[in-house]
Amino acid sequence: MPWRRSTGLRFRKPPPGLIHHSDRGSPYGSDGYIARLDAAGILRSISRKGDCWDHAVAESLFSTLEFECRGLHAFADLDDAQRVIGEYFDGFYNIEPLHSTIDYRSPIEYEVMSTLGGRAA
């Protein structure tokens, strides 16, 4: 999992207040998972029971990811899947497309702007 080392919490060091969106799946409600988010100062945002629109942006991302990565690539194993998905995020998704939900900026541009307190152009 070499890409995970470069993009994980230890490398990125997001400031407290980062929001983690998830559905109500059991992995996201486990004590260990919640403790790790809390230790990093990450706020949890869990969809409401029966409300499929709570996390429409996140769901859209997973749909895109499934089509562009899984639909176009037959993974040899878990390591191959992690590598391909990591390359997709690091080399394309976070850099190239502009997202309407973040004022038509790329995710990395929005992250830099947010980190600098809105001073980035």
Secondary structure, DSSP 4 states (H G I P E B T S, - for coil): -HHHHHHSHHHH-PPTT-EEEE-S-HHHHSHHHHHHHHHTTPEEEEPPTT-TTTTHHHHHHHHHHIIIIITT---SSHHHHHHHHHHHIIIIITTS--BGGGTSB-HHHHHHHHHTTS---
